[in-house]
Amino acid sequence: MNLKNICSIMVLTATVFSNAVAQKRPVDYVNPMIGTARMGHTFPGATVPFGSVQLSPETDTLSYEHEGKYNKDVYKYCAGYQYEDNSIVGFSHTHFSGTGHSDLGDFLIMPTVGKLQLNPGVAQDTRTGYRSKFSHQNEVAEANYYKVLLEDYNVQAELTTTERVGFHRYTFPDSKEAHIILDLKSGIYNYDGKNVWTVVRVVNDTLVTGYRQTHGWARTRTVYFAMTFSKPFKSYGRKSFDKNQVYRGFWRKFNQDENFADLAGKDMVMYFDFDTNKDEPVQIKFAISPVSQSNALQNLRAEVPHWDFDRVKEAGKSKWNEELSKIAIETITEDDKVNFYTAMYHAYLGPTIYMDVNGQYKGLDQEVHTAQGFTNYTTFSLWDTFRALHPFFNILQPSRNADMVESMLAHYDQSVLNMLPIWSHYANDNWCMSGYHAVSVIADAILKGVYKGDPHRALEACIATSNRRDYEGIGEYIDYGYIPHEVNSNSVSTTLEYAYNDWCIAQLALKLGRKDVYDTYMKRAQNWKNVFDPSIGFMRPKDAKGNFVKDFDVLDTHGQGFIEGNSWNYSLFVPQDPNALVALHGNKKRFVNYLDSLFTMELPDKYFENTEDITRDGIIGNYVHGNEPSHHVVYLYNYAGTPWKTQARVRQILRAMYQARHDGLGGNDDCGQMSAWYLFGAMGFYPIAPGSLHYDLGSPLVKQAVINLDNGKQFVIRTKNQSEKNVYVSKVLLNNKELDRTYITHEEIMAGGELLFVMSSKPVK
């Protein structure tokens, strides 16, 4: 072959490669495996944006309880899956993404071949149960698609979804002993007695319906289902794991364990038997509902009236691509695109749609409601997501965020306690974490013009929640101006969070012309000063007599008056008034020294070893990025006259805490908050105080980001001289006019235009 031909082939190859890269869609950059190892607590399975169904593998079945105590090993399985495991127990239909506590894992399905086993067995020997070995070499995870080979059975499992339906495709070998197991007692953070009641009705040889009620993180959670097979099963049965009781009723007249259609109990495992040919697929459509079995069946028939698995898979991918395409980026590396679009993917996993196709859902009052004019949502991890996720939605998902606010107000209307949600899911509030951060989300959405409902109704709900005296020290907070240490173990951090929340209420009241409310809540918003000890320069718990407690350690995260953080980090939680915080430290230089020390000092392991949600993975110096309370901290340099330090630290965090690999997250993704931080950071701005219309500027990682706004306009972030070394910003231009400030406004973003960052390798002081 002559040189000319070789060159022609090389040009052709390069062209083909270039075209392949050019045709790559945003959805093709999503890697659901990111965060599935160690602390990320994400799941790799199939779901659509904000979908009710999250169909994903479980890799273990550890109990929450061991010998009457909390089993610490269960913490790894908040999302059901850990990358380091080598066996799969099955595939269940509901999961949280990135949480530090858990529930769900409903309706686990597992295909098996050979001897029927109805317990999961142990990871050390898969032959002891229905679990199977697997290899990451034979595993594929994409947006709305998951595939794995179950090696013990030579069964290929494939999963995809719609909003309310999980679609399974299991390709079997030739067998007279093929089984589909439906484990109705399995769950995440499971324990003996968590299942309250389970019902199964075998309607015919392809259709099964039922429900399951659990008492876990949500104490009264009921999920209904409808399950249909692509081919008739030849026989079926169940094994009951219920404990014997004195009263057995007259159902004992029947043999309920084999081919019996009307079943009920606390802990059941069902099985369905098939004959299969080599490479024959058996498909399952599995719909869920918060209301009834008939609604679940309606969901199934409405969303997937056919048996075309690939059609459902591609429709879900198209939905993902539509959402992800709202931001078009150019980056320094391909991994940056993977990180960015995977972060968007994780951000859009929740909150989740919580209503049937007919608009019905079960409310906090356990009654059936119909959402009128809005989509009802659940999974509100508000202590995490008020910070960046909901502000991100106000720009990219305004209609959805408006519906989320409406969902919170519906929760309030149904609450006999007259409170907005704290951490709610599935018609329950689990009351996890501190503060009343729904007021932050609501105020931010109204102030930014996103929520179009009645703002006065929303304000009254915020006020009522903030005055619930018997909830977590609110009464003492109102009376003392802080929460005394003896009243609440998180007295300082909760005081700080209430003060910020009260500032949000004040901003909303100001917009609505309620000066009386504004004055009251601006006064309450100053309560953060009551826990600042000027003698040591840190926030510190006080007793009811007004004395700062003794034996206080500013580095410890345990027993010092803070939740999931130490005083070094929490002493900076005054996002509503950073200028006052700087002044309280004496001068800007001293405040900068404090921040510098936070990022450069060493924090020994002993100071966080008792706190699950903080590990070495997410720490830079003493700055804890792997947990939420410090997510605004890096931008505080802007208020001390050293924005170049914000710029350098933002880029450091982006590189250190987010990697395009399975162990690539520095902490729990926490329902998308960690990912939302990345998205804002990579684009060069961040909302340090939701409720304010300002976004602080940092150092963008992208070369360019084009935000396609719902109002039809585009806001373009562009960089000049972008590189790995050029982390500093020499100047910023908004619509060709140089900015003399370190922030932009929400109004400027929504008006469209261009924000240009001129990058440099040297700080501009």
ChimeraX attribute file (.defattr): number of C-alpha atoms within 10 A of each C-alpha:
attribute: neighborCount
match mode: 1-to-1
recipient: residues
	/A:1	5
	/A:2	6
	/A:3	8
	/A:4	9
	/A:5	10
	/A:6	11
	/A:7	11
	/A:8	11
	/A:9	12
	/A:10	12
	/A:11	12
	/A:12	12
	/A:13	12
	/A:14	12
	/A:15	12
	/A:16	12
	/A:17	12
	/A:18	11
	/A:19	11
	/A:20	10
	/A:21	10
	/A:22	9
	/A:23	10
	/A:24	10
	/A:25	15
	/A:26	23
	/A:27	24
	/A:28	17
	/A:29	21
	/A:30	26
	/A:31	23
	/A:32	25
	/A:33	23
	/A:34	26
	/A:35	30
	/A:36	28
	/A:37	21
	/A:38	21
	/A:39	29
	/A:40	29
	/A:41	32
	/A:42	32
	/A:43	30
	/A:44	31
	/A:45	29
	/A:46	29
	/A:47	32
	/A:48	27
	/A:49	26
	/A:50	21
	/A:51	22
	/A:52	32
	/A:53	28
	/A:54	33
	/A:55	31
	/A:56	29
	/A:57	30
	/A:58	27
	/A:59	25
	/A:60	24
	/A:61	23
	/A:62	22
	/A:63	18
	/A:64	20
	/A:65	16
	/A:66	13
	/A:67	6
	/A:68	7
	/A:69	8
	/A:70	12
	/A:71	14
	/A:72	13
	/A:73	12
	/A:74	21
	/A:75	21
	/A:76	21
	/A:77	27
	/A:78	27
	/A:79	31
	/A:80	34
	/A:81	24
	/A:82	27
	/A:83	18
	/A:84	13
	/A:85	16
	/A:86	16
	/A:87	24
	/A:88	26
	/A:89	29
	/A:90	27
	/A:91	26
	/A:92	28
	/A:93	27
	/A:94	25
	/A:95	28
	/A:96	26
	/A:97	27
	/A:98	26
	/A:99	25
	/A:100	22
	/A:101	20
	/A:102	24
	/A:103	22
	/A:104	25
	/A:105	27
	/A:106	27
	/A:107	27
	/A:108	23
	/A:109	24
	/A:110	24
	/A:111	28
	/A:112	26
	/A:113	23
	/A:114	12
	/A:115	11
	/A:116	16
	/A:117	17
	/A:118	19
	/A:119	17
	/A:120	21
	/A:121	18
	/A:122	17
	/A:123	20
	/A:124	9
	/A:125	12
	/A:126	18
	/A:127	15
	/A:128	14
	/A:129	17
	/A:130	24
	/A:131	30
	/A:132	28
	/A:133	19
	/A:134	18
	/A:135	14
	/A:136	13
	/A:137	8
	/A:138	12
	/A:139	15
	/A:140	17
	/A:141	21
	/A:142	20
	/A:143	28
	/A:144	28
	/A:145	26
	/A:146	23
	/A:147	22
	/A:148	21
	/A:149	23
	/A:150	25
	/A:151	16
	/A:152	17
	/A:153	18
	/A:154	15
	/A:155	23
	/A:156	20
	/A:157	23
	/A:158	22
	/A:159	27
	/A:160	33
	/A:161	32
	/A:162	26
	/A:163	23
	/A:164	28
	/A:165	32
	/A:166	28
	/A:167	29
	/A:168	24
	/A:169	22
	/A:170	24
	/A:171	21
	/A:172	24
	/A:173	19
	/A:174	14
	/A:175	14
	/A:176	13
	/A:177	14
	/A:178	25
	/A:179	25
	/A:180	22
	/A:181	26
	/A:182	22
	/A:183	25
	/A:184	25
	/A:185	28
	/A:186	28
	/A:187	27
	/A:188	27
	/A:189	25
	/A:190	23
	/A:191	18
	/A:192	10
	/A:193	14
	/A:194	19
	/A:195	22
	/A:196	18
	/A:197	19
	/A:198	21
	/A:199	19
	/A:200	23
	/A:201	17
	/A:202	17
	/A:203	12
	/A:204	11
	/A:205	15
	/A:206	16
	/A:207	19
	/A:208	19
	/A:209	22
	/A:210	22
	/A:211	25
	/A:212	23
	/A:213	19
	/A:214	24
	/A:215	17
	/A:216	21
	/A:217	20
	/A:218	20
	/A:219	16
	/A:220	16
	/A:221	21
	/A:222	22
	/A:223	22
	/A:224	24
	/A:225	28
	/A:226	27
	/A:227	21
	/A:228	21
	/A:229	19
	/A:230	15
	/A:231	13
	/A:232	16
	/A:233	19
	/A:234	12
	/A:235	14
	/A:236	20
	/A:237	17
	/A:238	21
	/A:239	16
	/A:240	17
	/A:241	13
	/A:242	11
	/A:243	7
	/A:244	7
	/A:245	6
	/A:246	5
	/A:247	6
	/A:248	8
	/A:249	7
	/A:250	7
	/A:251	9
	/A:252	8
	/A:253	7
	/A:254	9
	/A:255	9
	/A:256	17
	/A:257	14
	/A:258	14
	/A:259	15
	/A:260	16
	/A:261	15
	/A:262	12
	/A:263	19
	/A:264	16
	/A:265	17
	/A:266	20
	/A:267	23
	/A:268	23
	/A:269	20
	/A:270	21
	/A:271	24
	/A:272	21
	/A:273	21
	/A:274	19
	/A:275	16
	/A:276	19
	/A:277	14
	/A:278	10
	/A:279	14
	/A:280	15
	/A:281	19
	/A:282	20
	/A:283	21
	/A:284	24
	/A:285	24
	/A:286	29
	/A:287	31
	/A:288	33
	/A:289	30
	/A:290	24
	/A:291	23
	/A:292	23
	/A:293	21
	/A:294	15
	/A:295	23
	/A:296	28
	/A:297	23
	/A:298	18
	/A:299	26
	/A:300	27
	/A:301	15
	/A:302	14
	/A:303	16
	/A:304	21
	/A:305	10
	/A:306	13
	/A:307	14
	/A:308	11
	/A:309	19
	/A:310	13
	/A:311	13
	/A:312	21
	/A:313	22
	/A:314	15
	/A:315	16
	/A:316	23
	/A:317	23
	/A:318	17
	/A:319	17
	/A:320	23
	/A:321	20
	/A:322	15
	/A:323	18
	/A:324	24
	/A:325	17
	/A:326	18
	/A:327	21
	/A:328	16
	/A:329	21
	/A:330	15
	/A:331	17
	/A:332	14
	/A:333	12
	/A:334	12
	/A:335	14
	/A:336	22
	/A:337	21
	/A:338	21
	/A:339	25
	/A:340	29
	/A:341	26
	/A:342	26
	/A:343	26
	/A:344	24
	/A:345	26
	/A:346	29
	/A:347	29
	/A:348	24
	/A:349	22
	/A:350	23
	/A:351	27
	/A:352	24
	/A:353	22
	/A:354	29
	/A:355	26
	/A:356	25
	/A:357	17
	/A:358	12
	/A:359	15
	/A:360	21
	/A:361	26
	/A:362	23
	/A:363	24
	/A:364	23
	/A:365	14
	/A:366	16
	/A:367	11
	/A:368	14
	/A:369	17
	/A:370	16
	/A:371	18
	/A:372	9
	/A:373	9
	/A:374	15
	/A:375	20
	/A:376	27
	/A:377	27
	/A:378	24
	/A:379	21
	/A:380	23
	/A:381	25
	/A:382	27
	/A:383	22
	/A:384	24
	/A:385	26
	/A:386	22
	/A:387	26
	/A:388	29
	/A:389	27
	/A:390	30
	/A:391	28
	/A:392	23
	/A:393	19
	/A:394	23
	/A:395	19
	/A:396	19
	/A:397	18
	/A:398	22
	/A:399	17
	/A:400	22
	/A:401	25
	/A:402	24
	/A:403	20
	/A:404	26
	/A:405	26
	/A:406	24
	/A:407	23
	/A:408	27
	/A:409	21
	/A:410	18
	/A:411	24
	/A:412	21
	/A:413	17
	/A:414	19
	/A:415	17
	/A:416	10
	/A:417	12
	/A:418	16
	/A:419	24
	/A:420	28
	/A:421	28
	/A:422	23
	/A:423	23
	/A:424	23
	/A:425	22
	/A:426	24
	/A:427	24
	/A:428	23
	/A:429	21
	/A:430	16
	/A:431	17
	/A:432	14
	/A:433	16
	/A:434	20
	/A:435	24
	/A:436	25
	/A:437	27
	/A:438	27
	/A:439	32
	/A:440	28
	/A:441	28
	/A:442	31
	/A:443	30
	/A:444	26
	/A:445	25
	/A:446	22
	/A:447	20
	/A:448	19
	/A:449	14
	/A:450	21
	/A:451	24
	/A:452	13
	/A:453	13
	/A:454	10
	/A:455	18
	/A:456	13
	/A:457	10
	/A:458	23
	/A:459	22
	/A:460	13
	/A:461	21
	/A:462	28
	/A:463	19
	/A:464	15
	/A:465	22
	/A:466	23
	/A:467	15
	/A:468	15
	/A:469	15
	/A:470	9
	/A:471	16
	/A:472	19
	/A:473	21
	/A:474	22
	/A:475	17
	/A:476	18
	/A:477	21
	/A:478	15
	/A:479	11
	/A:480	15
	/A:481	21
	/A:482	30
	/A:483	33
	/A:484	27
	/A:485	23
	/A:486	13
	/A:487	13
	/A:488	15
	/A:489	19
	/A:490	24
	/A:491	27
	/A:492	29
	/A:493	30
	/A:494	26
	/A:495	29
	/A:496	29
	/A:497	24
	/A:498	25
	/A:499	28
	/A:500	32
	/A:501	28
	/A:502	29
	/A:503	29
	/A:504	30
	/A:505	29
	/A:506	28
	/A:507	23
	/A:508	28
	/A:509	24
	/A:510	15
	/A:511	14
	/A:512	15
	/A:513	11
	/A:514	15
	/A:515	13
	/A:516	11
	/A:517	19
	/A:518	22
	/A:519	14
	/A:520	15
	/A:521	23
	/A:522	18
	/A:523	15
	/A:524	21
	/A:525	26
	/A:526	18
	/A:527	23
	/A:528	24
	/A:529	19
	/A:530	19
	/A:531	24
	/A:532	20
	/A:533	15
	/A:534	13
	/A:535	6
	/A:536	9
	/A:537	14
	/A:538	18
	/A:539	28
	/A:540	27
	/A:541	30
	/A:542	23
	/A:543	15
	/A:544	14
	/A:545	8
	/A:546	14
	/A:547	11
	/A:548	18
	/A:549	14
	/A:550	9
	/A:551	6
	/A:552	14
	/A:553	15
	/A:554	17
	/A:555	18
	/A:556	23
	/A:557	23
	/A:558	19
	/A:559	14
	/A:560	24
	/A:561	29
	/A:562	25
	/A:563	21
	/A:564	21
	/A:565	26
	/A:566	26
	/A:567	24
	/A:568	23
	/A:569	23
	/A:570	23
	/A:571	22
	/A:572	21
	/A:573	24
	/A:574	23
	/A:575	21
	/A:576	21
	/A:577	15
	/A:578	21
	/A:579	15
	/A:580	12
	/A:581	23
	/A:582	20
	/A:583	13
	/A:584	15
	/A:585	16
	/A:586	12
	/A:587	12
	/A:588	19
	/A:589	14
	/A:590	14
	/A:591	20
	/A:592	21
	/A:593	10
	/A:594	15
	/A:595	22
	/A:596	17
	/A:597	15
	/A:598	19
	/A:599	16
	/A:600	12
	/A:601	12
	/A:602	13
	/A:603	17
	/A:604	13
	/A:605	12
	/A:606	10
	/A:607	17
	/A:608	20
	/A:609	15
	/A:610	15
	/A:611	14
	/A:612	14
	/A:613	20
	/A:614	24
	/A:615	19
	/A:616	17
	/A:617	18
	/A:618	23
	/A:619	21
	/A:620	20
	/A:621	16
	/A:622	21
	/A:623	26
	/A:624	26
	/A:625	24
	/A:626	26
	/A:627	24
	/A:628	23
	/A:629	22
	/A:630	18
	/A:631	23
	/A:632	21
	/A:633	22
	/A:634	23
	/A:635	27
	/A:636	24
	/A:637	23
	/A:638	22
	/A:639	20
	/A:640	20
	/A:641	14
	/A:642	18
	/A:643	25
	/A:644	21
	/A:645	23
	/A:646	22
	/A:647	24
	/A:648	18
	/A:649	20
	/A:650	23
	/A:651	22
	/A:652	13
	/A:653	18
	/A:654	20
	/A:655	14
	/A:656	17
	/A:657	19
	/A:658	23
	/A:659	18
	/A:660	20
	/A:661	17
	/A:662	20
	/A:663	21
	/A:664	21
	/A:665	28
	/A:666	26
	/A:667	30
	/A:668	28
	/A:669	27
	/A:670	27
	/A:671	28
	/A:672	29
	/A:673	29
	/A:674	31
	/A:675	27
	/A:676	27
	/A:677	25
	/A:678	25
	/A:679	27
	/A:680	21
	/A:681	22
	/A:682	25
	/A:683	25
	/A:684	25
	/A:685	22
	/A:686	28
	/A:687	27
	/A:688	23
	/A:689	25
	/A:690	27
	/A:691	27
	/A:692	20
	/A:693	16
	/A:694	19
	/A:695	22
	/A:696	22
	/A:697	25
	/A:698	32
	/A:699	28
	/A:700	28
	/A:701	29
	/A:702	24
	/A:703	20
	/A:704	24
	/A:705	25
	/A:706	19
	/A:707	23
	/A:708	19
	/A:709	19
	/A:710	14
	/A:711	10
	/A:712	9
	/A:713	14
	/A:714	20
	/A:715	19
	/A:716	23
	/A:717	22
	/A:718	23
	/A:719	23
	/A:720	14
	/A:721	15
	/A:722	23
	/A:723	17
	/A:724	12
	/A:725	12
	/A:726	20
	/A:727	25
	/A:728	25
	/A:729	27
	/A:730	16
	/A:731	14
	/A:732	22
	/A:733	15
	/A:734	17
	/A:735	14
	/A:736	11
	/A:737	11
	/A:738	13
	/A:739	14
	/A:740	9
	/A:741	10
	/A:742	17
	/A:743	17
	/A:744	19
	/A:745	13
	/A:746	17
	/A:747	12
	/A:748	16
	/A:749	20
	/A:750	19
	/A:751	13
	/A:752	18
	/A:753	18
	/A:754	19
	/A:755	25
	/A:756	21
	/A:757	27
	/A:758	18
	/A:759	22
	/A:760	18
	/A:761	15
	/A:762	13
	/A:763	17
	/A:764	12
	/A:765	9
